[in-house]
Amino acid sequence: MRITAQFDSVDDAEFAASAVRSLGAGIFDVSLTERRQKIHRDGSFAPMGFFTNLNTSSFQPVTPLADIAVTNSTESVSVSAAVDIICRPSDAKKVVSALMNRGGHDIKAK
């Protein structure tokens, strides 16, 4: 039986993979795939205002003296991971439980 789970970070996926490996002889293969996705931000976000006091509902608008938009763009990378496991059908419930306990989501069994 093949089980696949998605993780928000590579560390979570590695912890889950080691937990699944420790389940015993019913686990035949555990593989980890890292997924990188570039996130583009153009820097044109500008705050509209801020609250001056939490005890009142006063709102102070921001009046910038210069353009707040940043001209240089920034890119960051989002890294997630997927774990693929091949195991006996009798061990599938233990594998899914271990994956869920360590933050796995979108778990699919075939």
Secondary structure, DSSP 4 states (H G I P E B T S, - for coil): -EEEEEESSHHHHHHHHHHHHTT-TTEEEEEEEEEEEEEEE-S-----EEES-TTS--EEE---SS----SS-EEEEEEEEEEEEEE-GGGHHHHHHHHHHTT-EEEEE-
